[in-house]
Amino acid sequence: MRERRSQGIRSKAATLVACALTATLVAAGATPAYAADDTAPPTAPGPITVVAIDTTSVELTWAASTDDVGVVRYPVGARFEDSGAQYSTDTNSIRITNLRPSRTYTFSVWALDAAGNSSVSNPTLRLTMPPGDDQPPSAPGQPVAYDVAATQVWLRWAHSVENVALDRYEVFRVDAGGTLTRVREVYQYPPVNSAQISGLTPNTTYTFVVRARDEVGHLSPLSAPVTVTTLPPPPSCAVRSVVRQWSDGFVAHLVVENTGTTAVDGWTMTWRFWASQQVHGIWGAKVVDRVNNSYLRVRDTGRNAVIPPGGTVSLRLVASGTQLPEEITLNGGLCTVADE
C-alpha cells in the first residue's frame, strides 16, 4: 500500500512537471501542437477603409479574417513608387505615421495564423495624402563650376530654402535662344547641392541653371546662370615615378610629362587612393577631393599650371597605406606609368 501511494505521488508530480514545462514552452512563444497541424490559411481581410488621416499619418481598418484556429497577426504594406515599408498589428486596424504630404501610397493587408499560413492580400488601397505645403522653394544659389574637364564639369550651389521638404534639384543647360534642356536630376534625400554633368564636348562653352522642386511639386525660380568652358581634349601624358615604401606608408616622386603637341594650361590629376589612406604631405599640387573614396584628385598650384609639349611637372606625395599611385590621369586622359 505504501509503495502504491509513493508511485501515485511520483506520477502526480511528473504530471505537474509536464504541465509546467508545457506552460513554459507556450509562454516562451513555442508553436502549440495544434498549430503545427494547421495547414488551412486564413481568409483574406476585408477591404481597407480610412478611419482618420492628416498630412503625415493615416489610421486604417478592415474586416477581420477568419481561420479554423485563429489569426495572430496582420502584416500591412505601404508602398510609394519603387520603395516601401512593412508594418504589423494583431488587430484589424493600424495607425501609420511618418508619411509624406501629397504622396500617393498603396496599402495592402494580409493575415497570418499561428502555423504561419498566410492569406491572400485584400484589395489594395491607393491613397494620396493631404497636401502639407503651399509654398514653392526659393531659387538655388548661383552654381559654381568647381572642377572642369574636357567632357564633364562638376557644379555646386547654395541650397534652396523650403518650408517643408525639398524633393530634388534639376540642372538645365541653357541653349541658344534661351531654350532649357534638363541634363541632371539630383534625387538624394535631402538633395545634395552638387552634380556632375558629363557627356560634354571638349573646348566648348556651356551655360547652366538650377531649379528646386519640393515634394508637392512646387517649382522654385531658376538660379542665376553659370557659364563654363570645357577643357581641350585630354592630353597624352607619361609619368615616371620613384617610390620609397615602408610597412604602412610611402613617399612618391611623380614626374608628369606632356607627350602631346599642344600645351596644357591648367590641370587636374587623379590616381587610385583608397578611403583608408591619408595624405600626410603633398608638394607641387593642391588636393581637390576624394572621388568615390577610391581616387585622389589634385590640381595645379597656379605657378605650374602650364605644361608645354614635351615639358614636365613634378609632384611629391607622402601618404599612409600600401596602395601606390596608379591609374594616373591628367585632365581626364590616362597616362602611361613607368617606375624608376
SULVEN-V928340 format. One record per pair of residues at least 24 apart in sequence whose ideal C-beta (glycine too) atoms are under 8 Angstrom apart, sorted by the first residue. I is the first residue (numbers start at 1). J is the second residue. D is the distance in Angstrom with one decimal. If there is no record, write none. Layout:
<<I | J | D> <I | J | D>>
This chain:
<<31 | 114 | 6.5> <31 | 115 | 7.0> <32 | 114 | 6.6> <34 | 69 | 6.4> <35 | 69 | 6.3> <35 | 113 | 7.4> <35 | 114 | 3.9> <35 | 115 | 4.4> <36 | 115 | 6.4> <37 | 115 | 7.8> <38 | 68 | 6.9> <38 | 69 | 4.9> <38 | 113 | 6.2> <38 | 114 | 6.9> <38 | 115 | 4.0> <38 | 117 | 6.5> <39 | 115 | 7.2> <39 | 117 | 6.8> <40 | 67 | 7.3> <40 | 68 | 5.3> <40 | 117 | 6.6> <41 | 67 | 7.7> <41 | 111 | 8.0> <41 | 113 | 7.1> <41 | 117 | 4.1> <41 | 118 | 6.0> <41 | 119 | 5.2> <41 | 120 | 7.9> <42 | 66 | 6.5> <42 | 67 | 4.0> <42 | 71 | 5.1> <42 | 111 | 4.0> <42 | 112 | 7.3> <42 | 113 | 5.4> <42 | 117 | 6.7> <42 | 118 | 7.8> <42 | 119 | 4.4> <43 | 67 | 7.3> <43 | 111 | 7.4> <43 | 119 | 6.0> <44 | 110 | 7.1> <44 | 111 | 7.3> <44 | 119 | 4.9> <44 | 120 | 4.9> <44 | 121 | 6.9> <44 | 122 | 5.1> <45 | 74 | 6.6> <45 | 92 | 6.9> <45 | 109 | 4.8> <45 | 110 | 6.7> <45 | 111 | 5.6> <45 | 119 | 7.0> <45 | 122 | 4.4> <46 | 122 | 6.4> <47 | 122 | 6.1> <47 | 123 | 5.2> <47 | 125 | 7.5> <48 | 107 | 5.7> <48 | 108 | 7.9> <48 | 109 | 6.1> <48 | 122 | 6.4> <48 | 123 | 7.5> <48 | 124 | 7.6> <48 | 125 | 4.1> <49 | 125 | 8.0> <50 | 125 | 7.6> <50 | 127 | 6.8> <51 | 93 | 6.9> <52 | 95 | 7.9> <53 | 127 | 7.7> <53 | 129 | 7.3> <53 | 130 | 6.7> <54 | 130 | 6.7> <55 | 101 | 4.3> <55 | 129 | 6.2> <55 | 130 | 5.1> <55 | 131 | 7.2> <55 | 132 | 3.6> <56 | 97 | 6.6> <56 | 98 | 6.5> <56 | 99 | 5.2> <56 | 100 | 7.0> <56 | 101 | 6.5> <56 | 129 | 7.4> <56 | 132 | 7.0> <57 | 95 | 6.4> <57 | 96 | 6.4> <57 | 97 | 4.3> <57 | 98 | 7.5> <57 | 99 | 6.1> <58 | 95 | 7.4> <58 | 96 | 5.7> <58 | 99 | 6.6> <58 | 127 | 6.8> <58 | 129 | 7.3> <59 | 93 | 6.8> <59 | 94 | 7.3> <59 | 95 | 4.5> <59 | 96 | 7.9> <60 | 93 | 6.5> <60 | 94 | 5.6> <60 | 95 | 7.8> <60 | 96 | 7.2> <60 | 107 | 6.3> <60 | 109 | 7.7> <60 | 125 | 7.4> <61 | 92 | 6.1> <61 | 93 | 4.0> <62 | 92 | 5.5> <62 | 93 | 7.6> <62 | 109 | 5.5> <62 | 122 | 6.1> <63 | 92 | 6.9> <64 | 92 | 4.4> <65 | 92 | 8.0> <65 | 111 | 3.7> <65 | 119 | 5.7> <67 | 111 | 7.2> <67 | 113 | 4.8> <67 | 117 | 7.8> <69 | 113 | 5.7> <69 | 114 | 6.0> <69 | 115 | 7.2> <70 | 113 | 6.3> <70 | 114 | 6.3> <71 | 111 | 4.9> <71 | 112 | 7.1> <71 | 113 | 5.8> <72 | 112 | 6.1> <72 | 113 | 6.1> <72 | 114 | 5.1> <73 | 111 | 7.6> <73 | 112 | 4.7> <74 | 109 | 5.6> <74 | 110 | 7.1> <74 | 111 | 5.6> <74 | 112 | 7.5> <75 | 109 | 7.3> <75 | 110 | 5.9> <75 | 112 | 6.7> <76 | 107 | 6.8> <76 | 108 | 7.3> <76 | 109 | 5.2> <77 | 106 | 7.9> <77 | 107 | 6.8> <77 | 108 | 4.5> <77 | 109 | 7.7> <78 | 105 | 5.3> <78 | 106 | 7.5> <78 | 107 | 5.5> <79 | 105 | 6.6> <79 | 106 | 4.7> <79 | 108 | 7.9> <80 | 104 | 7.1> <80 | 105 | 5.3> <80 | 106 | 7.8> <99 | 129 | 5.7> <100 | 129 | 6.6> <100 | 165 | 7.2> <100 | 215 | 5.8> <101 | 129 | 5.4> <101 | 130 | 6.5> <101 | 131 | 5.6> <101 | 132 | 3.0> <101 | 133 | 6.0> <101 | 164 | 6.8> <101 | 215 | 6.9> <101 | 216 | 6.6> <102 | 128 | 6.9> <102 | 129 | 5.9> <102 | 130 | 7.5> <102 | 131 | 4.7> <102 | 132 | 6.9> <102 | 133 | 7.2> <102 | 215 | 6.4> <102 | 216 | 4.5> <102 | 217 | 7.4> <103 | 128 | 7.3> <103 | 129 | 5.5> <103 | 215 | 6.9> <104 | 128 | 4.4> <104 | 129 | 7.6> <105 | 129 | 7.0> <131 | 216 | 5.7> <132 | 164 | 5.9> <132 | 216 | 7.6> <133 | 163 | 6.4> <133 | 164 | 4.1> <133 | 165 | 7.7> <133 | 214 | 5.9> <133 | 215 | 7.2> <133 | 216 | 4.6> <133 | 218 | 6.9> <134 | 216 | 7.9> <135 | 162 | 8.0> <135 | 163 | 5.0> <135 | 218 | 6.9> <136 | 214 | 6.8> <136 | 218 | 3.7> <136 | 219 | 6.0> <136 | 220 | 5.6> <137 | 161 | 6.6> <137 | 162 | 4.2> <137 | 166 | 6.1> <137 | 212 | 4.1> <137 | 213 | 7.5> <137 | 214 | 5.4> <137 | 218 | 6.8> <137 | 219 | 7.9> <137 | 220 | 4.1> <138 | 162 | 7.5> <138 | 212 | 7.6> <138 | 220 | 6.0> <138 | 221 | 7.6> <139 | 211 | 7.8> <139 | 212 | 7.5> <139 | 220 | 5.2> <139 | 221 | 4.1> <139 | 222 | 6.5> <139 | 223 | 5.4> <139 | 224 | 7.9> <140 | 169 | 6.5> <140 | 193 | 7.2> <140 | 210 | 4.5> <140 | 211 | 7.1> <140 | 212 | 5.5> <140 | 220 | 6.7> <140 | 223 | 4.4> <141 | 193 | 8.0> <141 | 223 | 6.4> <141 | 224 | 7.9> <142 | 223 | 5.6> <142 | 224 | 3.8> <142 | 225 | 7.5> <142 | 226 | 6.1> <143 | 171 | 7.8> <143 | 208 | 5.7> <143 | 209 | 7.4> <143 | 210 | 5.6> <143 | 223 | 6.3> <143 | 225 | 7.9> <143 | 226 | 4.3> <144 | 226 | 6.6> <145 | 226 | 5.9> <145 | 228 | 4.1> <147 | 268 | 6.7> <147 | 288 | 6.5> <147 | 289 | 8.0> <147 | 297 | 7.4> <148 | 228 | 5.9> <148 | 229 | 7.7> <148 | 230 | 6.3> <148 | 231 | 6.1> <149 | 230 | 7.0> <149 | 231 | 5.8> <149 | 234 | 7.8> <149 | 268 | 7.0> <149 | 331 | 6.0> <149 | 332 | 4.5> <150 | 200 | 7.8> <150 | 202 | 3.9> <150 | 203 | 7.5> <150 | 230 | 5.6> <150 | 231 | 4.6> <150 | 232 | 6.4> <150 | 233 | 5.4> <150 | 234 | 5.4> <150 | 331 | 6.3> <150 | 332 | 5.4> <151 | 198 | 6.4> <151 | 199 | 6.6> <151 | 200 | 5.1> <151 | 201 | 7.3> <151 | 202 | 6.2> <151 | 230 | 6.8> <151 | 332 | 6.7> <152 | 196 | 6.1> <152 | 197 | 6.3> <152 | 198 | 4.1> <152 | 199 | 7.5> <152 | 200 | 6.0> <152 | 230 | 7.9> <152 | 332 | 7.6> <153 | 196 | 7.6> <153 | 197 | 5.2> <153 | 200 | 6.6> <153 | 206 | 7.4> <153 | 228 | 5.6> <153 | 230 | 6.6> <154 | 194 | 6.5> <154 | 195 | 7.4> <154 | 196 | 5.3> <154 | 197 | 7.7> <155 | 194 | 6.4> <155 | 195 | 5.5> <155 | 197 | 6.5> <155 | 208 | 6.1> <155 | 210 | 7.4> <155 | 226 | 6.9> <156 | 193 | 5.9> <156 | 194 | 4.0> <156 | 195 | 8.0> <157 | 193 | 5.4> <157 | 194 | 7.6> <157 | 210 | 5.3> <157 | 223 | 6.1> <158 | 193 | 6.9> <159 | 193 | 5.1> <160 | 212 | 3.8> <160 | 220 | 5.3> <162 | 212 | 7.0> <162 | 214 | 5.4> <164 | 214 | 6.4> <164 | 215 | 7.0> <164 | 216 | 7.6> <165 | 190 | 7.5> <165 | 214 | 6.5> <165 | 215 | 5.2> <166 | 190 | 6.0> <166 | 191 | 5.3> <166 | 212 | 5.9> <166 | 213 | 7.4> <166 | 214 | 5.7> <166 | 215 | 7.4> <167 | 191 | 7.3> <167 | 213 | 5.2> <167 | 214 | 5.7> <167 | 215 | 4.2> <167 | 217 | 7.9> <168 | 212 | 7.6> <168 | 213 | 5.3> <169 | 193 | 6.9> <169 | 195 | 7.2> <169 | 210 | 5.7> <169 | 211 | 7.1> <169 | 212 | 5.6> <169 | 213 | 7.6> <170 | 210 | 7.0> <170 | 211 | 4.8> <170 | 212 | 7.7> <170 | 213 | 6.4> <171 | 195 | 5.2> <171 | 197 | 6.5> <171 | 208 | 6.0> <171 | 209 | 7.7> <171 | 210 | 5.4> <172 | 208 | 6.7> <172 | 209 | 5.2> <172 | 210 | 7.4> <172 | 211 | 6.9> <172 | 222 | 7.5> <173 | 197 | 7.8> <173 | 206 | 6.0> <173 | 207 | 7.1> <173 | 208 | 5.9> <174 | 207 | 4.2> <174 | 208 | 6.9> <174 | 209 | 6.0> <174 | 225 | 6.0> <180 | 209 | 7.4> <183 | 208 | 7.6> <200 | 230 | 5.2> <201 | 230 | 6.7> <202 | 230 | 5.5> <202 | 231 | 6.5> <202 | 232 | 5.6> <202 | 233 | 4.6> <203 | 229 | 7.1> <203 | 230 | 6.2> <203 | 231 | 7.0> <203 | 232 | 4.7> <203 | 233 | 7.4> <204 | 229 | 6.8> <204 | 230 | 5.3> <205 | 229 | 4.6> <205 | 230 | 7.9> <206 | 230 | 7.1> <231 | 266 | 7.2> <231 | 331 | 5.5> <231 | 332 | 7.8> <232 | 262 | 6.7> <233 | 333 | 7.8> <234 | 329 | 7.6> <234 | 330 | 7.0> <234 | 331 | 5.1> <234 | 332 | 4.4> <234 | 333 | 2.7> <234 | 334 | 8.0> <235 | 259 | 7.6> <235 | 260 | 4.3> <235 | 262 | 7.1> <235 | 264 | 5.1> <235 | 307 | 7.7> <235 | 330 | 6.0> <235 | 331 | 6.2> <235 | 333 | 5.6> <236 | 260 | 4.6> <236 | 333 | 6.4> <237 | 330 | 4.3> <237 | 333 | 6.1> <237 | 335 | 4.0> <237 | 336 | 7.6> <238 | 335 | 5.9> <238 | 336 | 4.8> <238 | 337 | 7.7> <238 | 338 | 7.1> <239 | 325 | 8.0> <239 | 328 | 5.2> <239 | 335 | 4.8> <239 | 336 | 7.1> <239 | 337 | 4.7> <239 | 338 | 7.3> <240 | 338 | 5.5> <240 | 339 | 7.9> <240 | 340 | 5.5> <241 | 324 | 7.7> <241 | 325 | 6.3> <241 | 337 | 6.3> <241 | 338 | 7.4> <241 | 339 | 5.6> <241 | 340 | 6.9> <242 | 339 | 7.7> <242 | 340 | 5.0> <243 | 324 | 5.6> <243 | 325 | 8.0> <243 | 339 | 7.1> <245 | 322 | 7.3> <245 | 324 | 7.1> <248 | 320 | 6.0> <248 | 321 | 7.0> <248 | 322 | 7.4> <249 | 280 | 7.3> <249 | 318 | 7.2> <249 | 319 | 6.3> <249 | 320 | 4.7> <249 | 321 | 6.7> <250 | 318 | 7.7> <250 | 319 | 6.3> <250 | 321 | 7.8> <250 | 322 | 7.5> <250 | 324 | 6.2> <251 | 316 | 7.1> <251 | 317 | 7.2> <251 | 318 | 5.2> <252 | 316 | 7.2> <252 | 317 | 4.7> <252 | 319 | 7.5> <252 | 324 | 6.5> <252 | 325 | 5.5> <253 | 314 | 7.0> <253 | 315 | 7.5> <253 | 316 | 5.2> <254 | 314 | 7.0> <254 | 315 | 4.5> <254 | 316 | 7.6> <254 | 317 | 7.1> <254 | 325 | 6.4> <254 | 328 | 7.5> <255 | 312 | 5.3> <255 | 313 | 7.7> <255 | 314 | 5.3> <256 | 307 | 7.3> <256 | 312 | 6.2> <256 | 313 | 5.1> <256 | 314 | 7.6> <256 | 315 | 7.0> <256 | 328 | 7.7> <256 | 330 | 6.2> <256 | 335 | 6.9> <257 | 310 | 7.2> <257 | 311 | 7.2> <257 | 312 | 4.7> <258 | 307 | 4.3> <258 | 308 | 6.7> <258 | 309 | 5.8> <258 | 310 | 6.7> <258 | 311 | 5.5> <258 | 312 | 7.4> <258 | 330 | 7.8> <259 | 309 | 7.9> <259 | 310 | 7.5> <260 | 309 | 6.1> <261 | 309 | 5.4> <262 | 309 | 6.6> <263 | 306 | 5.9> <263 | 307 | 6.7> <263 | 308 | 4.8> <263 | 309 | 6.4> <263 | 311 | 7.9> <264 | 306 | 6.8> <264 | 307 | 4.2> <264 | 330 | 7.1> <264 | 331 | 6.6> <265 | 305 | 6.3> <265 | 306 | 5.2> <266 | 299 | 8.0> <266 | 300 | 6.3> <266 | 305 | 4.9> <266 | 306 | 7.9> <267 | 299 | 6.8> <267 | 300 | 5.2> <267 | 305 | 6.7> <267 | 307 | 6.7> <267 | 313 | 7.8> <267 | 330 | 5.8> <267 | 331 | 5.4> <268 | 297 | 6.0> <268 | 298 | 6.9> <268 | 299 | 4.7> <268 | 300 | 7.8> <268 | 330 | 7.8> <268 | 331 | 6.2> <269 | 297 | 7.3> <269 | 298 | 5.3> <269 | 299 | 7.6> <269 | 315 | 7.6> <269 | 328 | 6.5> <269 | 329 | 6.5> <269 | 330 | 5.5> <270 | 295 | 4.6> <270 | 296 | 6.6> <270 | 297 | 4.8> <270 | 298 | 7.7> <270 | 327 | 7.8> <270 | 328 | 7.2> <270 | 329 | 4.9> <271 | 295 | 6.6> <271 | 296 | 6.1> <271 | 325 | 4.2> <271 | 326 | 6.3> <271 | 327 | 6.0> <271 | 328 | 4.5> <271 | 329 | 7.5> <272 | 323 | 6.2> <272 | 325 | 7.2> <272 | 326 | 5.3> <272 | 327 | 4.8> <273 | 319 | 7.5> <273 | 323 | 6.5> <273 | 325 | 7.6> <274 | 321 | 6.3> <274 | 323 | 5.1> <276 | 320 | 7.9> <276 | 321 | 6.2> <277 | 319 | 5.6> <277 | 320 | 5.4> <277 | 321 | 3.7> <277 | 323 | 6.1> <278 | 319 | 6.5> <278 | 320 | 4.6> <278 | 321 | 7.6> <279 | 317 | 7.0> <279 | 318 | 7.5> <279 | 319 | 5.3> <280 | 318 | 4.4> <280 | 319 | 6.1> <280 | 320 | 6.7> <281 | 316 | 7.8> <281 | 317 | 7.4> <281 | 318 | 4.2> <282 | 315 | 7.0> <282 | 316 | 7.1> <282 | 317 | 5.2> <282 | 318 | 7.5> <283 | 315 | 6.9> <283 | 316 | 4.4> <283 | 317 | 7.9> <284 | 313 | 6.6> <284 | 314 | 5.4> <284 | 315 | 4.1> <284 | 316 | 6.2> <285 | 315 | 5.1> <295 | 327 | 7.6>>
